[in-house]
Amino acid sequence: MHTQALPSPHHQRLLGAALLWLLSGGALLLTTLVPLHTELLGWTPAFWLLGAPLVVLLVLEPALPRLLLARCRPRPRRRAAHGLIWH
């Protein structure tokens, strides 16, 4: 049996900061206060507001994409037994 230790408070603070960074960067890009692409900077704003916090999240929690996919997948429904029997 594999027991997993609780994440340290430092790890939780980093994770919270990365999530806040990602949410605020997404809000800035969605409200177009910061453009996604500029002539001068290219794709730099998009990277620093979305790409960099995603990389930090993946470094801190490498299993996060797999957990999110498992939650998004629909679970198979069980058929009612009375519907399978014909009289």
PDB file with SEQRES, HELIX, SHEET and CRYST1 records, atoms N, CA, C and O in Angstrom:
SEQRES   1 A   87  MET HIS THR GLN ALA LEU PRO SER PRO HIS HIS GLN ARG          
SEQRES   2 A   87  LEU LEU GLY ALA ALA LEU LEU TRP LEU LEU SER GLY GLY          
SEQRES   3 A   87  ALA LEU LEU LEU THR THR LEU VAL PRO LEU HIS THR GLU          
SEQRES   4 A   87  LEU LEU GLY TRP THR PRO ALA PHE TRP LEU LEU GLY ALA          
SEQRES   5 A   87  PRO LEU VAL VAL LEU LEU VAL LEU GLU PRO ALA LEU PRO          
SEQRES   6 A   87  ARG LEU LEU LEU ALA ARG CYS ARG PRO ARG PRO ARG ARG          
SEQRES   7 A   87  ARG ALA ALA HIS GLY LEU ILE TRP HIS                          
HELIX    1 AA1 PRO A    9  LEU A   30  1                                  22    
HELIX    2 AA2 THR A   44  ALA A   46  1                                   3    
HELIX    3 AA3 PHE A   47  GLY A   51  3                                   5    
HELIX    4 AA4 ALA A   52  LEU A   60  1                                   9    
HELIX    5 AA5 LEU A   64  CYS A   72  1                                   9    
HELIX    6 AA6 ALA A   81  LEU A   84  1                                   4    
CRYST1    1.000    1.000    1.000  90.00  90.00  90.00 P 1           1          
ATOM      1  N   MET A   1       0.842  -1.166   0.000  1.00  0.00           N  
ATOM      2  CA  MET A   1       0.000   0.000   0.000  1.00  0.00           C  
ATOM      3  C   MET A   1       0.892   1.236   0.000  1.00  0.00           C  
ATOM      4  O   MET A   1       1.862   1.321   0.753  1.00  0.00           O  
ATOM      5  N   HIS A   2       0.547   2.185  -0.854  1.00  0.00           N  
ATOM      6  CA  HIS A   2       1.322   3.415  -0.968  1.00  0.00           C  
ATOM      7  C   HIS A   2       0.592   4.521  -0.224  1.00  0.00           C  
ATOM      8  O   HIS A   2      -0.549   4.848  -0.551  1.00  0.00           O  
ATOM      9  N   THR A   3       1.242   5.090   0.765  1.00  0.00           N  
ATOM     10  CA  THR A   3       0.644   6.207   1.488  1.00  0.00           C  
ATOM     11  C   THR A   3       1.283   7.496   1.004  1.00  0.00           C  
ATOM     12  O   THR A   3       2.502   7.610   0.882  1.00  0.00           O  
ATOM     13  N   GLN A   4       0.422   8.456   0.735  1.00  0.00           N  
ATOM     14  CA  GLN A   4       0.918   9.732   0.233  1.00  0.00           C  
ATOM     15  C   GLN A   4       0.873  10.753   1.358  1.00  0.00           C  
ATOM     16  O   GLN A   4      -0.143  10.904   2.036  1.00  0.00           O  
ATOM     17  N   ALA A   5       1.980  11.448   1.547  1.00  0.00           N  
ATOM     18  CA  ALA A   5       2.052  12.461   2.587  1.00  0.00           C  
ATOM     19  C   ALA A   5       1.247  13.686   2.164  1.00  0.00           C  
ATOM     20  O   ALA A   5       1.095  13.964   0.975  1.00  0.00           O  
ATOM     21  N   LEU A   6       0.741  14.403   3.145  1.00  0.00           N  
ATOM     22  CA  LEU A   6       0.018  15.635   2.848  1.00  0.00           C  
ATOM     23  C   LEU A   6       0.979  16.661   2.271  1.00  0.00           C  
ATOM     24  O   LEU A   6       2.136  16.730   2.686  1.00  0.00           O  
ATOM     25  N   PRO A   7       0.509  17.463   1.313  1.00  0.00           N  
ATOM     26  CA  PRO A   7       1.392  18.481   0.744  1.00  0.00           C  
ATOM     27  C   PRO A   7       1.773  19.510   1.811  1.00  0.00           C  
ATOM     28  O   PRO A   7       0.981  19.841   2.693  1.00  0.00           O  
ATOM     29  N   SER A   8       2.979  19.995   1.707  1.00  0.00           N  
ATOM     30  CA  SER A   8       3.453  20.983   2.676  1.00  0.00           C  
ATOM     31  C   SER A   8       2.731  22.307   2.465  1.00  0.00           C  
ATOM     32  O   SER A   8       2.199  22.551   1.382  1.00  0.00           O  
ATOM     33  N   PRO A   9       2.703  23.162   3.477  1.00  0.00           N  
ATOM     34  CA  PRO A   9       2.063  24.481   3.311  1.00  0.00           C  
ATOM     35  C   PRO A   9       2.717  25.302   2.200  1.00  0.00           C  
ATOM     36  O   PRO A   9       2.038  26.059   1.506  1.00  0.00           O  
ATOM     37  N   HIS A  10       4.034  25.154   2.032  1.00  0.00           N  
ATOM     38  CA  HIS A  10       4.739  25.869   0.966  1.00  0.00           C  
ATOM     39  C   HIS A  10       4.238  25.402  -0.396  1.00  0.00           C  
ATOM     40  O   HIS A  10       4.022  26.220  -1.290  1.00  0.00           O  
ATOM     41  N   HIS A  11       4.053  24.094  -0.561  1.00  0.00           N  
ATOM     42  CA  HIS A  11       3.549  23.522  -1.814  1.00  0.00           C  
ATOM     43  C   HIS A  11       2.133  24.034  -2.092  1.00  0.00           C  
ATOM     44  O   HIS A  11       1.807  24.370  -3.231  1.00  0.00           O  
ATOM     45  N   GLN A  12       1.296  24.094  -1.059  1.00  0.00           N  
ATOM     46  CA  GLN A  12      -0.069  24.574  -1.226  1.00  0.00           C  
ATOM     47  C   GLN A  12      -0.103  26.054  -1.594  1.00  0.00           C  
ATOM     48  O   GLN A  12      -0.936  26.471  -2.398  1.00  0.00           O  
ATOM     49  N   ARG A  13       0.791  26.846  -1.017  1.00  0.00           N  
ATOM     50  CA  ARG A  13       0.851  28.267  -1.358  1.00  0.00           C  
ATOM     51  C   ARG A  13       1.289  28.456  -2.809  1.00  0.00           C  
ATOM     52  O   ARG A  13       0.739  29.295  -3.522  1.00  0.00           O  
ATOM     53  N   LEU A  14       2.283  27.675  -3.245  1.00  0.00           N  
ATOM     54  CA  LEU A  14       2.723  27.762  -4.639  1.00  0.00           C  
ATOM     55  C   LEU A  14       1.605  27.361  -5.593  1.00  0.00           C  
ATOM     56  O   LEU A  14       1.395  28.005  -6.621  1.00  0.00           O  
ATOM     57  N   LEU A  15       0.894  26.304  -5.251  1.00  0.00           N  
ATOM     58  CA  LEU A  15      -0.212  25.848  -6.074  1.00  0.00           C  
ATOM     59  C   LEU A  15      -1.310  26.909  -6.133  1.00  0.00           C  
ATOM     60  O   LEU A  15      -1.854  27.179  -7.204  1.00  0.00           O  
ATOM     61  N   GLY A  16      -1.634  27.504  -5.001  1.00  0.00           N  
ATOM     62  CA  GLY A  16      -2.632  28.571  -4.963  1.00  0.00           C  
ATOM     63  C   GLY A  16      -2.204  29.790  -5.765  1.00  0.00           C  
ATOM     64  O   GLY A  16      -3.018  30.396  -6.462  1.00  0.00           O  
ATOM     65  N   ALA A  17      -0.933  30.150  -5.670  1.00  0.00           N  
ATOM     66  CA  ALA A  17      -0.423  31.295  -6.426  1.00  0.00           C  
ATOM     67  C   ALA A  17      -0.486  31.028  -7.924  1.00  0.00           C  
ATOM     68  O   ALA A  17      -0.844  31.915  -8.699  1.00  0.00           O  
ATOM     69  N   ALA A  18      -0.139  29.808  -8.338  1.00  0.00           N  
ATOM     70  CA  ALA A  18      -0.188  29.467  -9.758  1.00  0.00           C  
ATOM     71  C   ALA A  18      -1.626  29.486 -10.275  1.00  0.00           C  
ATOM     72  O   ALA A  18      -1.878  29.948 -11.388  1.00  0.00           O  
ATOM     73  N   LEU A  19      -2.572  28.987  -9.475  1.00  0.00           N  
ATOM     74  CA  LEU A  19      -3.975  29.016  -9.886  1.00  0.00           C  
ATOM     75  C   LEU A  19      -4.490  30.454  -9.975  1.00  0.00           C  
ATOM     76  O   LEU A  19      -5.210  30.797 -10.913  1.00  0.00           O  
ATOM     77  N   LEU A  20      -4.125  31.292  -9.009  1.00  0.00           N  
ATOM     78  CA  LEU A  20      -4.533  32.694  -9.044  1.00  0.00           C  
ATOM     79  C   LEU A  20      -3.928  33.406 -10.252  1.00  0.00           C  
ATOM     80  O   LEU A  20      -4.598  34.203 -10.909  1.00  0.00           O  
ATOM     81  N   TRP A  21      -2.673  33.118 -10.539  1.00  0.00           N  
ATOM     82  CA  TRP A  21      -1.969  33.684 -11.691  1.00  0.00           C  
ATOM     83  C   TRP A  21      -2.691  33.281 -12.977  1.00  0.00           C  
ATOM     84  O   TRP A  21      -2.917  34.121 -13.849  1.00  0.00           O  
ATOM     85  N   LEU A  22      -3.052  32.012 -13.099  1.00  0.00           N  
ATOM     86  CA  LEU A  22      -3.736  31.519 -14.289  1.00  0.00           C  
ATOM     87  C   LEU A  22      -5.116  32.159 -14.439  1.00  0.00           C  
ATOM     88  O   LEU A  22      -5.489  32.580 -15.534  1.00  0.00           O  
ATOM     89  N   LEU A  23      -5.869  32.232 -13.354  1.00  0.00           N  
ATOM     90  CA  LEU A  23      -7.209  32.823 -13.424  1.00  0.00           C  
ATOM     91  C   LEU A  23      -7.165  34.315 -13.744  1.00  0.00           C  
ATOM     92  O   LEU A  23      -7.953  34.805 -14.553  1.00  0.00           O  
ATOM     93  N   SER A  24      -6.249  35.029 -13.110  1.00  0.00           N  
ATOM     94  CA  SER A  24      -6.167  36.463 -13.387  1.00  0.00           C  
ATOM     95  C   SER A  24      -5.641  36.720 -14.798  1.00  0.00           C  
ATOM     96  O   SER A  24      -6.105  37.641 -15.469  1.00  0.00           O  
ATOM     97  N   GLY A  25      -4.690  35.926 -15.249  1.00  0.00           N  
ATOM     98  CA  GLY A  25      -4.199  36.070 -16.621  1.00  0.00           C  
ATOM     99  C   GLY A  25      -5.278  35.763 -17.645  1.00  0.00           C  
ATOM    100  O   GLY A  25      -5.396  36.452 -18.658  1.00  0.00           O  
ATOM    101  N   GLY A  26      -6.069  34.723 -17.379  1.00  0.00           N  
ATOM    102  CA  GLY A  26      -7.179  34.402 -18.270  1.00  0.00           C  
ATOM    103  C   GLY A  26      -8.210  35.521 -18.301  1.00  0.00           C  
ATOM    104  O   GLY A  26      -8.753  35.843 -19.358  1.00  0.00           O  
ATOM    105  N   ALA A  27      -8.479  36.112 -17.140  1.00  0.00           N  
ATOM    106  CA  ALA A  27      -9.437  37.221 -17.084  1.00  0.00           C  
ATOM    107  C   ALA A  27      -8.913  38.428 -17.858  1.00  0.00           C  
ATOM    108  O   ALA A  27      -9.667  39.079 -18.582  1.00  0.00           O  
ATOM    109  N   LEU A  28      -7.635  38.726 -17.707  1.00  0.00           N  
ATOM    110  CA  LEU A  28      -7.048  39.853 -18.447  1.00  0.00           C  
ATOM    111  C   LEU A  28      -7.134  39.630 -19.948  1.00  0.00           C  
ATOM    112  O   LEU A  28      -7.426  40.560 -20.700  1.00  0.00           O  
ATOM    113  N   LEU A  29      -6.884  38.407 -20.388  1.00  0.00           N  
ATOM    114  CA  LEU A  29      -6.946  38.122 -21.818  1.00  0.00           C  
ATOM    115  C   LEU A  29      -8.388  38.106 -22.329  1.00  0.00           C  
ATOM    116  O   LEU A  29      -8.657  38.566 -23.438  1.00  0.00           O  
ATOM    117  N   LEU A  30      -9.315  37.578 -21.524  1.00  0.00           N  
ATOM    118  CA  LEU A  30     -10.721  37.537 -21.961  1.00  0.00           C  
ATOM    119  C   LEU A  30     -11.346  38.923 -22.026  1.00  0.00           C  
ATOM    120  O   LEU A  30     -12.179  39.191 -22.892  1.00  0.00           O  
ATOM    121  N   THR A  31     -10.954  39.794 -21.124  1.00  0.00           N  
ATOM    122  CA  THR A  31     -11.496  41.152 -21.140  1.00  0.00           C  
ATOM    123  C   THR A  31     -10.759  42.043 -22.128  1.00  0.00           C  
ATOM    124  O   THR A  31     -11.102  43.216 -22.276  1.00  0.00           O  
ATOM    125  N   THR A  32      -9.771  41.512 -22.793  1.00  0.00           N  
ATOM    126  CA  THR A  32      -8.925  42.203 -23.775  1.00  0.00           C  
ATOM    127  C   THR A  32      -8.207  43.416 -23.205  1.00  0.00           C  
ATOM    128  O   THR A  32      -7.821  44.310 -23.958  1.00  0.00           O  
ATOM    129  N   LEU A  33      -8.018  43.465 -21.884  1.00  0.00           N  
ATOM    130  CA  LEU A  33      -7.171  44.507 -21.312  1.00  0.00           C  
ATOM    131  C   LEU A  33      -5.724  44.288 -21.748  1.00  0.00           C  
ATOM    132  O   LEU A  33      -4.963  45.240 -21.922  1.00  0.00           O  
ATOM    133  N   VAL A  34      -5.363  43.028 -21.919  1.00  0.00           N  
ATOM    134  CA  VAL A  34      -4.058  42.671 -22.453  1.00  0.00           C  
ATOM    135  C   VAL A  34      -4.327  41.855 -23.714  1.00  0.00           C  
ATOM    136  O   VAL A  34      -5.031  40.847 -23.652  1.00  0.00           O  
ATOM    137  N   PRO A  35      -3.786  42.268 -24.847  1.00  0.00           N  
ATOM    138  CA  PRO A  35      -4.044  41.517 -26.076  1.00  0.00           C  
ATOM    139  C   PRO A  35      -3.303  40.174 -26.081  1.00  0.00           C  
ATOM    140  O   PRO A  35      -2.246  40.031 -25.466  1.00  0.00           O  
ATOM    141  N   LEU A  36      -3.870  39.211 -26.777  1.00  0.00           N  
ATOM    142  CA  LEU A  36      -3.273  37.889 -26.880  1.00  0.00           C  
ATOM    143  C   LEU A  36      -1.963  37.933 -27.673  1.00  0.00           C  
ATOM    144  O   LEU A  36      -1.004  37.236 -27.341  1.00  0.00           O  
ATOM    145  N   HIS A  37      -1.932  38.752 -28.717  1.00  0.00           N  
ATOM    146  CA  HIS A  37      -0.766  38.864 -29.597  1.00  0.00           C  
ATOM    147  C   HIS A  37      -0.574  40.333 -29.952  1.00  0.00           C  
ATOM    148  O   HIS A  37      -1.539  41.037 -30.250  1.00  0.00           O  
ATOM    149  N   THR A  38       0.674  40.791 -29.920  1.00  0.00           N  
ATOM    150  CA  THR A  38       0.964  42.174 -30.317  1.00  0.00           C  
ATOM    151  C   THR A  38       2.084  42.168 -31.349  1.00  0.00           C  
ATOM    152  O   THR A  38       2.836  41.201 -31.468  1.00  0.00           O  
ATOM    153  N   GLU A  39       2.180  43.264 -32.091  1.00  0.00           N  
ATOM    154  CA  GLU A  39       3.257  43.398 -33.076  1.00  0.00           C  
ATOM    155  C   GLU A  39       4.621  43.451 -32.383  1.00  0.00           C  
ATOM    156  O   GLU A  39       5.589  42.852 -32.851  1.00  0.00           O  
ATOM    157  N   LEU A  40       4.682  44.167 -31.277  1.00  0.00           N  
ATOM    158  CA  LEU A  40       5.954  44.363 -30.586  1.00  0.00           C  
ATOM    159  C   LEU A  40       6.387  43.116 -29.812  1.00  0.00           C  
ATOM    160  O   LEU A  40       7.545  42.707 -29.890  1.00  0.00           O  
ATOM    161  N   LEU A  41       5.452  42.512 -29.062  1.00  0.00           N  
ATOM    162  CA  LEU A  41       5.803  41.397 -28.177  1.00  0.00           C  
ATOM    163  C   LEU A  41       5.478  40.015 -28.740  1.00  0.00           C  
ATOM    164  O   LEU A  41       5.953  39.008 -28.215  1.00  0.00           O  
ATOM    165  N   GLY A  42       4.691  39.959 -29.781  1.00  0.00           N  
ATOM    166  CA  GLY A  42       4.313  38.652 -30.337  1.00  0.00           C  
ATOM    167  C   GLY A  42       3.360  37.933 -29.395  1.00  0.00           C  
ATOM    168  O   GLY A  42       2.399  38.523 -28.902  1.00  0.00           O  
ATOM    169  N   TRP A  43       3.633  36.647 -29.145  1.00  0.00           N  
ATOM    170  CA  TRP A  43       2.784  35.826 -28.285  1.00  0.00           C  
ATOM    171  C   TRP A  43       3.226  35.856 -26.828  1.00  0.00           C  
ATOM    172  O   TRP A  43       2.745  35.055 -26.027  1.00  0.00           O  
ATOM    173  N   THR A  44       4.128  36.758 -26.468  1.00  0.00           N  
ATOM    174  CA  THR A  44       4.644  36.820 -25.105  1.00  0.00           C  
ATOM    175  C   THR A  44       3.553  37.024 -24.042  1.00  0.00           C  
ATOM    176  O   THR A  44       3.586  36.342 -23.017  1.00  0.00           O  
ATOM    177  N   PRO A  45       2.588  37.934 -24.242  1.00  0.00           N  
ATOM    178  CA  PRO A  45       1.548  38.073 -23.209  1.00  0.00           C  
ATOM    179  C   PRO A  45       0.771  36.775 -22.967  1.00  0.00           C  
ATOM    180  O   PRO A  45       0.475  36.435 -21.821  1.00  0.00           O  
ATOM    181  N   ALA A  46       0.444  36.060 -24.028  1.00  0.00           N  
ATOM    182  CA  ALA A  46      -0.288  34.800 -23.877  1.00  0.00           C  
ATOM    183  C   ALA A  46       0.542  33.783 -23.106  1.00  0.00           C  
ATOM    184  O   ALA A  46       0.021  33.059 -22.257  1.00  0.00           O  
ATOM    185  N   PHE A  47       1.831  33.734 -23.405  1.00  0.00           N  
ATOM    186  CA  PHE A  47       2.686  32.782 -22.699  1.00  0.00           C  
ATOM    187  C   PHE A  47       2.760  33.106 -21.212  1.00  0.00           C  
ATOM    188  O   PHE A  47       2.568  32.224 -20.375  1.00  0.00           O  
ATOM    189  N   TRP A  48       3.038  34.367 -20.879  1.00  0.00           N  
ATOM    190  CA  TRP A  48       3.230  34.720 -19.466  1.00  0.00           C  
ATOM    191  C   TRP A  48       1.940  34.714 -18.668  1.00  0.00           C  
ATOM    192  O   TRP A  48       1.976  34.548 -17.449  1.00  0.00           O  
ATOM    193  N   LEU A  49       0.797  34.891 -19.329  1.00  0.00           N  
ATOM    194  CA  LEU A  49      -0.464  34.905 -18.600  1.00  0.00           C  
ATOM    195  C   LEU A  49      -1.162  33.545 -18.569  1.00  0.00           C  
ATOM    196  O   LEU A  49      -1.956  33.283 -17.665  1.00  0.00           O  
ATOM    197  N   LEU A  50      -0.877  32.680 -19.542  1.00  0.00           N  
ATOM    198  CA  LEU A  50      -1.512  31.359 -19.564  1.00  0.00           C  
ATOM    199  C   LEU A  50      -0.509  30.210 -19.565  1.00  0.00           C  
ATOM    200  O   LEU A  50      -0.647  29.258 -18.797  1.00  0.00           O  
ATOM    201  N   GLY A  51       0.487  30.300 -20.420  1.00  0.00           N  
ATOM    202  CA  GLY A  51       1.441  29.190 -20.568  1.00  0.00           C  
ATOM    203  C   GLY A  51       2.311  28.966 -19.348  1.00  0.00           C  
ATOM    204  O   GLY A  51       2.465  27.832 -18.895  1.00  0.00           O  
ATOM    205  N   ALA A  52       2.878  30.028 -18.815  1.00  0.00           N  
ATOM    206  CA  ALA A  52       3.773  29.891 -17.664  1.00  0.00           C  
ATOM    207  C   ALA A  52       3.064  29.339 -16.428  1.00  0.00           C  
ATOM    208  O   ALA A  52       3.608  28.444 -15.782  1.00  0.00           O  
ATOM    209  N   PRO A  53       1.864  29.835 -16.066  1.00  0.00           N  
ATOM    210  CA  PRO A  53       1.215  29.234 -14.895  1.00  0.00           C  
ATOM    211  C   PRO A  53       0.792  27.782 -15.125  1.00  0.00           C  
ATOM    212  O   PRO A  53       0.769  26.986 -14.186  1.00  0.00           O  
ATOM    213  N   LEU A  54       0.460  27.436 -16.367  1.00  0.00           N  
ATOM    214  CA  LEU A  54       0.150  26.032 -16.657  1.00  0.00           C  
ATOM    215  C   LEU A  54       1.370  25.149 -16.465  1.00  0.00           C  
ATOM    216  O   LEU A  54       1.261  24.039 -15.946  1.00  0.00           O  
ATOM    217  N   VAL A  55       2.527  25.634 -16.879  1.00  0.00           N  
ATOM    218  CA  VAL A  55       3.765  24.873 -16.687  1.00  0.00           C  
ATOM    219  C   VAL A  55       4.049  24.710 -15.193  1.00  0.00           C  
ATOM    220  O   VAL A  55       4.434  23.629 -14.748  1.00  0.00           O  
ATOM    221  N   VAL A  56       3.859  25.777 -14.421  1.00  0.00           N  
ATOM    222  CA  VAL A  56       4.079  25.698 -12.972  1.00  0.00           C  
ATOM    223  C   VAL A  56       3.129  24.687 -12.340  1.00  0.00           C  
ATOM    224  O   VAL A  56       3.539  23.892 -11.493  1.00  0.00           O  
ATOM    225  N   LEU A  57       1.856  24.713 -12.748  1.00  0.00           N  
ATOM    226  CA  LEU A  57       0.883  23.754 -12.221  1.00  0.00           C  
ATOM    227  C   LEU A  57       1.275  22.320 -12.561  1.00  0.00           C  
ATOM    228  O   LEU A  57       1.160  21.430 -11.718  1.00  0.00           O  
ATOM    229  N   LEU A  58       1.733  22.091 -13.783  1.00  0.00           N  
ATOM    230  CA  LEU A  58       2.125  20.739 -14.183  1.00  0.00           C  
ATOM    231  C   LEU A  58       3.379  20.265 -13.462  1.00  0.00           C  
ATOM    232  O   LEU A  58       3.536  19.069 -13.214  1.00  0.00           O  
ATOM    233  N   VAL A  59       4.262  21.180 -13.126  1.00  0.00           N  
ATOM    234  CA  VAL A  59       5.459  20.808 -12.361  1.00  0.00           C  
ATOM    235  C   VAL A  59       5.077  20.468 -10.921  1.00  0.00           C  
ATOM    236  O   VAL A  59       5.586  19.507 -10.344  1.00  0.00           O  
ATOM    237  N   LEU A  60       4.166  21.277 -10.343  1.00  0.00           N  
ATOM    238  CA  LEU A  60       3.761  21.037  -8.961  1.00  0.00           C  
ATOM    239  C   LEU A  60       2.860  19.808  -8.824  1.00  0.00           C  
ATOM    240  O   LEU A  60       2.983  19.054  -7.859  1.00  0.00           O  
ATOM    241  N   GLU A  61       1.961  19.606  -9.782  1.00  0.00           N  
ATOM    242  CA  GLU A  61       1.008  18.486  -9.737  1.00  0.00           C  
ATOM    243  C   GLU A  61       1.015  17.764 -11.073  1.00  0.00           C  
ATOM    244  O   GLU A  61       0.143  18.020 -11.903  1.00  0.00           O  
ATOM    245  N   PRO A  62       1.974  16.865 -11.312  1.00  0.00           N  
ATOM    246  CA  PRO A  62       2.059  16.196 -12.620  1.00  0.00           C  
ATOM    247  C   PRO A  62       0.853  15.309 -12.931  1.00  0.00           C  
ATOM    248  O   PRO A  62       0.583  15.049 -14.103  1.00  0.00           O  
ATOM    249  N   ALA A  63       0.133  14.844 -11.937  1.00  0.00           N  
ATOM    250  CA  ALA A  63      -1.015  13.967 -12.178  1.00  0.00           C  
ATOM    251  C   ALA A  63      -2.301  14.757 -12.412  1.00  0.00           C  
ATOM    252  O   ALA A  63      -3.350  14.152 -12.634  1.00  0.00           O  
ATOM    253  N   LEU A  64      -2.255  16.080 -12.371  1.00  0.00           N  
ATOM    254  CA  LEU A  64      -3.456  16.894 -12.497  1.00  0.00           C  
ATOM    255  C   LEU A  64      -4.222  16.676 -13.802  1.00  0.00           C  
ATOM    256  O   LEU A  64      -5.445  16.540 -13.746  1.00  0.00           O  
ATOM    257  N   PRO A  65      -3.582  16.634 -14.968  1.00  0.00           N  
ATOM    258  CA  PRO A  65      -4.356  16.397 -16.203  1.00  0.00           C  
ATOM    259  C   PRO A  65      -5.095  15.055 -16.195  1.00  0.00           C  
ATOM    260  O   PRO A  65      -6.234  14.971 -16.654  1.00  0.00           O  
ATOM    261  N   ARG A  66      -4.461  14.026 -15.683  1.00  0.00           N  
ATOM    262  CA  ARG A  66      -5.106  12.711 -15.633  1.00  0.00           C  
ATOM    263  C   ARG A  66      -6.304  12.723 -14.687  1.00  0.00           C  
ATOM    264  O   ARG A  66      -7.335  12.120 -14.984  1.00  0.00           O  
ATOM    265  N   LEU A  67      -6.173  13.408 -13.549  1.00  0.00           N  
ATOM    266  CA  LEU A  67      -7.286  13.508 -12.611  1.00  0.00           C  
ATOM    267  C   LEU A  67      -8.454  14.289 -13.202  1.00  0.00           C  
ATOM    268  O   LEU A  67      -9.612  13.912 -13.024  1.00  0.00           O  
ATOM    269  N   LEU A  68      -8.149  15.380 -13.905  1.00  0.00           N  
ATOM    270  CA  LEU A  68      -9.204  16.173 -14.523  1.00  0.00           C  
ATOM    271  C   LEU A  68      -9.908  15.399 -15.631  1.00  0.00           C  
ATOM    272  O   LEU A  68     -11.127  15.499 -15.773  1.00  0.00           O  
ATOM    273  N   LEU A  69      -9.162  14.633 -16.414  1.00  0.00           N  
ATOM    274  CA  LEU A  69      -9.781  13.815 -17.461  1.00  0.00           C  
ATOM    275  C   LEU A  69     -10.667  12.731 -16.865  1.00  0.00           C  
ATOM    276  O   LEU A  69     -11.734  12.434 -17.402  1.00  0.00           O  
ATOM    277  N   ALA A  70     -10.235  12.145 -15.767  1.00  0.00           N  
ATOM    278  CA  ALA A  70     -11.038  11.101 -15.126  1.00  0.00           C  
ATOM    279  C   ALA A  70     -12.342  11.687 -14.592  1.00  0.00           C  
ATOM    280  O   ALA A  70     -13.374  11.016 -14.620  1.00  0.00           O  
ATOM    281  N   ARG A  71     -12.311  12.916 -14.112  1.00  0.00           N  
ATOM    282  CA  ARG A  71     -13.539  13.543 -13.617  1.00  0.00           C  
ATOM    283  C   ARG A  71     -14.465  13.938 -14.747  1.00  0.00           C  
ATOM    284  O   ARG A  71     -15.683  13.931 -14.572  1.00  0.00           O  
ATOM    285  N   CYS A  72     -13.916  14.286 -15.910  1.00  0.00           N  
ATOM    286  CA  CYS A  72     -14.736  14.742 -17.032  1.00  0.00           C  
ATOM    287  C   CYS A  72     -15.373  13.590 -17.801  1.00  0.00           C  
ATOM    288  O   CYS A  72     -16.414  13.778 -18.431  1.00  0.00           O  
ATOM    289  N   ARG A  73     -14.785  12.423 -17.764  1.00  0.00           N  
ATOM    290  CA  ARG A  73     -15.338  11.285 -18.494  1.00  0.00           C  
ATOM    291  C   ARG A  73     -16.666  10.854 -17.886  1.00  0.00           C  
ATOM    292  O   ARG A  73     -16.804  10.758 -16.666  1.00  0.00           O  
ATOM    293  N   PRO A  74     -17.635  10.596 -18.751  1.00  0.00           N  
ATOM    294  CA  PRO A  74     -18.911  10.101 -18.207  1.00  0.00           C  
ATOM    295  C   PRO A  74     -18.749   8.665 -17.723  1.00  0.00           C  
ATOM    296  O   PRO A  74     -18.088   7.838 -18.351  1.00  0.00           O  
ATOM    297  N   ARG A  75     -19.363   8.410 -16.608  1.00  0.00           N  
ATOM    298  CA  ARG A  75     -19.292   7.056 -16.051  1.00  0.00           C  
ATOM    299  C   ARG A  75     -20.329   6.188 -16.744  1.00  0.00           C  
ATOM    300  O   ARG A  75     -21.420   6.663 -17.063  1.00  0.00           O  
ATOM    301  N   PRO A  76     -20.003   4.919 -16.982  1.00  0.00           N  
ATOM    302  CA  PRO A  76     -20.980   4.049 -17.642  1.00  0.00           C  
ATOM    303  C   PRO A  76     -22.201   3.848 -16.753  1.00  0.00           C  
ATOM    304  O   PRO A  76     -22.088   3.590 -15.555  1.00  0.00           O  
ATOM    305  N   ARG A  77     -23.368   3.974 -17.374  1.00  0.00           N  
ATOM    306  CA  ARG A  77     -24.606   3.788 -16.632  1.00  0.00           C  
ATOM    307  C   ARG A  77     -24.985   2.323 -16.646  1.00  0.00           C  
ATOM    308  O   ARG A  77     -24.767   1.616 -17.630  1.00  0.00           O  
ATOM    309  N   ARG A  78     -25.544   1.888 -15.564  1.00  0.00           N  
ATOM    310  CA  ARG A  78     -26.003   0.512 -15.478  1.00  0.00           C  
ATOM    311  C   ARG A  78     -27.451   0.459 -15.941  1.00  0.00           C  
ATOM    312  O   ARG A  78     -28.271   1.308 -15.592  1.00  0.00           O  
ATOM    313  N   ARG A  79     -27.735  -0.549 -16.727  1.00  0.00           N  
ATOM    314  CA  ARG A  79     -29.098  -0.721 -17.221  1.00  0.00           C  
ATOM    315  C   ARG A  79     -29.951  -1.364 -16.141  1.00  0.00           C  
ATOM    316  O   ARG A  79     -29.487  -2.178 -15.343  1.00  0.00           O  
ATOM    317  N   ALA A  80     -31.168  -0.980 -16.149  1.00  0.00           N  
ATOM    318  CA  ALA A  80     -32.103  -1.576 -15.194  1.00  0.00           C  
ATOM    319  C   ALA A  80     -32.361  -3.021 -15.585  1.00  0.00           C  
ATOM    320  O   ALA A  80     -32.521  -3.320 -16.769  1.00  0.00           O  
ATOM    321  N   ALA A  81     -32.402  -3.904 -14.629  1.00  0.00           N  
ATOM    322  CA  ALA A  81     -32.579  -5.336 -14.899  1.00  0.00           C  
ATOM    323  C   ALA A  81     -33.957  -5.616 -15.474  1.00  0.00           C  
ATOM    324  O   ALA A  81     -34.106  -6.539 -16.275  1.00  0.00           O  
ATOM    325  N   HIS A  82     -34.974  -4.843 -15.088  1.00  0.00           N  
ATOM    326  CA  HIS A  82     -36.325  -5.134 -15.582  1.00  0.00           C  
ATOM    327  C   HIS A  82     -36.459  -4.767 -17.065  1.00  0.00           C  
ATOM    328  O   HIS A  82     -37.357  -5.276 -17.736  1.00  0.00           O  
ATOM    329  N   GLY A  83     -35.607  -3.915 -17.581  1.00  0.00           N  
ATOM    330  CA  GLY A  83     -35.678  -3.567 -19.000  1.00  0.00           C  
ATOM    331  C   GLY A  83     -35.041  -4.610 -19.885  1.00  0.00           C  
ATOM    332  O   GLY A  83     -35.279  -4.606 -21.093  1.00  0.00           O  
ATOM    333  N   LEU A  84     -34.245  -5.500 -19.340  1.00  0.00           N  
ATOM    334  CA  LEU A  84     -33.554  -6.496 -20.136  1.00  0.00           C  
ATOM    335  C   LEU A  84     -34.363  -7.787 -20.306  1.00  0.00           C  
ATOM    336  O   LEU A  84     -34.073  -8.598 -21.186  1.00  0.00           O  
ATOM    337  N   ILE A  85     -35.351  -7.964 -19.477  1.00  0.00           N  
ATOM    338  CA  ILE A  85     -36.134  -9.198 -19.529  1.00  0.00           C  
ATOM    339  C   ILE A  85     -37.423  -8.941 -20.301  1.00  0.00           C  
ATOM    340  O   ILE A  85     -38.164  -8.003 -20.007  1.00  0.00           O  
ATOM    341  N   TRP A  86     -37.678  -9.790 -21.293  1.00  0.00           N  
ATOM    342  CA  TRP A  86     -38.895  -9.642 -22.095  1.00  0.00           C  
ATOM    343  C   TRP A  86     -39.882 -10.704 -21.685  1.00  0.00           C  
ATOM    344  O   TRP A  86     -39.517 -11.864 -21.494  1.00  0.00           O  
ATOM    345  N   HIS A  87     -41.099 -10.320 -21.553  1.00  0.00           N  
ATOM    346  CA  HIS A  87     -42.143 -11.292 -21.180  1.00  0.00           C  
ATOM    347  C   HIS A  87     -43.024 -11.565 -22.343  1.00  0.00           C  
ATOM    348  O   HIS A  87     -43.962 -12.355 -22.235  1.00  0.00           O  
TER     349      HIS A  87                                                      
END                                                                             
